[in-house]
Amino acid sequence: MFVLDDLLIGLPAKGLIGIFQQICDMAQTEFTDEAKIKEALLRIQTLYEIDEISEAEYQKQEAVLLERLMIAREGENG
């Protein structure tokens, strides 16, 4: 009986852990994708140039994106 209980409780938990691991991996890939970061930099630059965001907001977002780009490049090099 206890083995059956362990199987019934353990299998769904392992499946959820696998799903959460895949979500984590996808988020990490998204976070470190240089092309997406560069695209976001271009987007905020355009928004700044057409006065959709302030200079302060542009600088704040740019700093975050440049930090992500640096992390992504360090990850590539190992």
VEXKE-6386 format. One line per 5 residues: number of its first residue (from 1); for each residue x, y, z of N, C-alpha, C, O. Coordinates in nm, 3 decimals. Layout:
N
NUM	X Y Z X Y Z X Y Z X Y Z | ...
REM end
This chain:
78
1	0.082 -0.119 0.000 0.000 0.000 0.000 0.086 0.126 0.000 0.055 0.223 -0.070 | 0.195 0.125 0.078 0.280 0.243 0.087 0.353 0.270 -0.044 0.376 0.386 -0.080 | 0.390 0.166 -0.115 0.456 0.183 -0.244 0.361 0.249 -0.342 0.401 0.338 -0.417 | 0.237 0.205 -0.343 0.137 0.263 -0.430 0.114 0.411 -0.396 0.102 0.495 -0.485 | 0.107 0.441 -0.267 0.093 0.580 -0.223 0.210 0.664 -0.271 0.191 0.775 -0.321
6	0.331 0.613 -0.257 0.450 0.685 -0.301 0.446 0.713 -0.451 0.483 0.822 -0.496 | 0.401 0.614 -0.528 0.392 0.632 -0.673 0.287 0.737 -0.709 0.311 0.823 -0.794 | 0.172 0.730 -0.644 0.065 0.824 -0.675 0.099 0.966 -0.634 0.056 1.061 -0.700 | 0.173 0.982 -0.528 0.212 1.115 -0.482 0.337 1.163 -0.556 0.346 1.280 -0.592 | 0.432 1.075 -0.579 0.561 1.112 -0.636 0.558 1.146 -0.784 0.627 1.238 -0.827
11	0.479 1.074 -0.861 0.478 1.097 -1.005 0.427 1.236 -1.043 0.492 1.304 -1.123 | 0.314 1.281 -0.990 0.269 1.416 -1.026 0.369 1.524 -0.983 0.390 1.622 -1.054 | 0.432 1.505 -0.868 0.529 1.603 -0.821 0.649 1.608 -0.916 0.699 1.716 -0.947 | 0.695 1.492 -0.960 0.809 1.489 -1.052 0.774 1.554 -1.185 0.856 1.622 -1.246 | 0.649 1.532 -1.229 0.604 1.595 -1.354 0.600 1.746 -1.341 0.640 1.818 -1.433
16	0.552 1.795 -1.228 0.548 1.940 -1.205 0.688 1.999 -1.197 0.714 2.107 -1.249 | 0.777 1.927 -1.133 0.916 1.976 -1.125 0.975 1.986 -1.265 1.046 2.081 -1.295 | 0.946 1.888 -1.349 0.995 1.891 -1.487 0.941 2.010 -1.565 1.013 2.075 -1.640 | 0.812 2.037 -1.545 0.750 2.151 -1.612 0.812 2.282 -1.563 0.844 2.369 -1.644 | 0.829 2.294 -1.432 0.890 2.415 -1.378 1.035 2.432 -1.424 1.081 2.544 -1.446
21	1.106 2.322 -1.441 1.243 2.328 -1.491 1.245 2.379 -1.635 1.331 2.458 -1.672 | 1.150 2.332 -1.716 1.141 2.379 -1.854 1.108 2.527 -1.859 1.165 2.601 -1.940 | 1.017 2.572 -1.774 0.983 2.714 -1.769 1.105 2.796 -1.728 1.132 2.901 -1.785 | 1.178 2.747 -1.630 1.300 2.816 -1.586 1.403 2.824 -1.699 1.463 2.929 -1.721 | 1.422 2.715 -1.770 1.516 2.713 -1.882 1.475 2.811 -1.991 1.559 2.881 -2.048
26	1.345 2.815 -2.021 1.296 2.907 -2.124 1.315 3.052 -2.082 1.352 3.137 -2.163 | 1.289 3.080 -1.956 1.307 3.217 -1.905 1.454 3.257 -1.910 1.486 3.370 -1.946 | 1.541 3.166 -1.875 1.685 3.194 -1.879 1.730 3.221 -2.022 1.808 3.312 -2.046 | 1.681 3.142 -2.116 1.714 3.163 -2.257 1.665 3.299 -2.305 1.737 3.371 -2.373 | 1.542 3.332 -2.268 1.484 3.461 -2.306 1.565 3.576 -2.246 1.590 3.677 -2.312
31	1.605 3.561 -2.121 1.678 3.666 -2.051 1.816 3.691 -2.113 1.864 3.804 -2.113 | 1.879 3.588 -2.164 2.015 3.600 -2.215 2.024 3.599 -2.368 2.134 3.585 -2.421 | 1.914 3.613 -2.438 1.913 3.615 -2.584 1.959 3.753 -2.632 1.886 3.851 -2.619 | 2.080 3.759 -2.686 2.138 3.888 -2.727 2.051 3.960 -2.830 2.037 4.082 -2.824 | 1.994 3.886 -2.922 1.911 3.949 -3.026 1.790 4.018 -2.963 1.754 4.129 -3.003
36	1.728 3.954 -2.867 1.611 4.013 -2.801 1.651 4.135 -2.718 1.576 4.233 -2.711 | 1.766 4.129 -2.655 1.814 4.243 -2.576 1.842 4.362 -2.667 1.804 4.475 -2.637 | 1.909 4.336 -2.778 1.939 4.444 -2.873 1.811 4.502 -2.931 1.801 4.623 -2.953 | 1.713 4.417 -2.957 1.584 4.463 -3.007 1.516 4.554 -2.903 1.457 4.656 -2.939 | 1.525 4.517 -2.778 1.466 4.599 -2.671 1.540 4.732 -2.659 1.477 4.835 -2.634
41	1.672 4.731 -2.675 1.748 4.856 -2.672 1.703 4.949 -2.785 1.685 5.069 -2.765 | 1.686 4.893 -2.902 1.640 4.972 -3.017 1.499 5.027 -2.992 1.469 5.141 -3.026 | 1.414 4.944 -2.934 1.277 4.986 -2.905 1.273 5.103 -2.807 1.201 5.201 -2.830 | 1.352 5.095 -2.697 1.348 5.206 -2.602 1.413 5.332 -2.659 1.373 5.443 -2.626 | 1.514 5.314 -2.745 1.575 5.430 -2.809 1.473 5.500 -2.899 1.465 5.623 -2.900
46	1.396 5.422 -2.974 1.292 5.479 -3.059 1.186 5.550 -2.975 1.144 5.660 -3.009 | 1.143 5.488 -2.867 1.044 5.550 -2.780 1.095 5.682 -2.723 1.019 5.778 -2.710 | 1.222 5.686 -2.688 1.281 5.809 -2.636 1.284 5.917 -2.745 1.250 6.033 -2.720 | 1.325 5.878 -2.864 1.337 5.975 -2.973 1.203 6.035 -3.015 1.197 6.148 -3.061 | 1.094 5.959 -2.998 0.963 6.014 -3.034 0.889 6.066 -2.909 0.768 6.086 -2.912
51	0.963 6.086 -2.803 0.911 6.144 -2.678 0.800 6.062 -2.612 0.709 6.117 -2.551 | 0.808 5.931 -2.625 0.712 5.844 -2.558 0.758 5.810 -2.416 0.676 5.780 -2.329 | 0.890 5.815 -2.393 0.944 5.795 -2.258 1.042 5.908 -2.229 1.100 5.967 -2.321 | 1.060 5.937 -2.101 1.150 6.045 -2.060 1.295 5.998 -2.069 1.324 5.879 -2.084 | 1.385 6.094 -2.061 1.528 6.060 -2.063 1.563 5.974 -1.942 1.642 5.880 -1.953
56	1.506 6.007 -1.828 1.534 5.930 -1.706 1.488 5.784 -1.722 1.560 5.691 -1.685 | 1.368 5.765 -1.777 1.317 5.630 -1.799 1.402 5.557 -1.902 1.431 5.438 -1.886 | 1.442 5.627 -2.007 1.529 5.567 -2.108 1.660 5.519 -2.045 1.704 5.407 -2.069 | 1.723 5.606 -1.966 1.850 5.570 -1.904 1.836 5.453 -1.807 1.923 5.367 -1.798 | 1.725 5.451 -1.735 1.699 5.343 -1.640 1.684 5.209 -1.714 1.747 5.110 -1.677
61	1.602 5.207 -1.819 1.581 5.085 -1.896 1.707 5.043 -1.970 1.738 4.925 -1.981 | 1.779 5.142 -2.022 1.902 5.112 -2.095 2.004 5.046 -2.003 2.070 4.950 -2.042 | 2.017 5.096 -1.882 2.112 5.038 -1.787 2.079 4.892 -1.758 2.168 4.807 -1.751 | 1.951 4.862 -1.741 1.909 4.725 -1.714 1.940 4.636 -1.834 1.992 4.525 -1.818 | 1.909 4.684 -1.953 1.932 4.604 -2.074 2.081 4.584 -2.101 2.122 4.477 -2.144
66	2.161 4.686 -2.078 2.305 4.672 -2.098 2.366 4.573 -1.999 2.458 4.500 -2.032 | 2.313 4.572 -1.877 2.358 4.474 -1.777 2.323 4.333 -1.823 2.405 4.242 -1.812 | 2.200 4.315 -1.874 2.160 4.184 -1.926 2.248 4.142 -2.043 2.286 4.025 -2.054 | 2.281 4.238 -2.130 2.367 4.207 -2.245 2.505 4.163 -2.199 2.563 4.069 -2.254 | 2.558 4.231 -2.099 2.689 4.194 -2.046 2.685 4.052 -1.986 2.776 3.973 -2.008
71	2.579 4.022 -1.911 2.564 3.889 -1.853 2.553 3.782 -1.962 2.612 3.674 -1.951 | 2.477 3.813 -2.066 2.460 3.717 -2.176 2.594 3.690 -2.245 2.626 3.576 -2.278 | 2.671 3.794 -2.266 2.800 3.776 -2.332 2.899 3.702 -2.244 2.979 3.624 -2.295 | 2.895 3.725 -2.114 2.982 3.651 -2.023 2.945 3.503 -2.021 3.031 3.416 -2.012 | 2.815 3.476 -2.029 2.768 3.337 -2.032 2.814 3.263 -2.157 2.842 3.143 -2.151
76	2.822 3.333 -2.268 2.870 3.272 -2.393 3.017 3.233 -2.383 3.058 3.129 -2.433 | 3.093 3.317 -2.317 3.237 3.295 -2.308 3.275 3.197 -2.198 3.390 3.155 -2.186 | 3.177 3.162 -2.118 3.199 3.054 -2.032 3.223 3.062 -1.893 3.242 2.959 -1.828
REM end
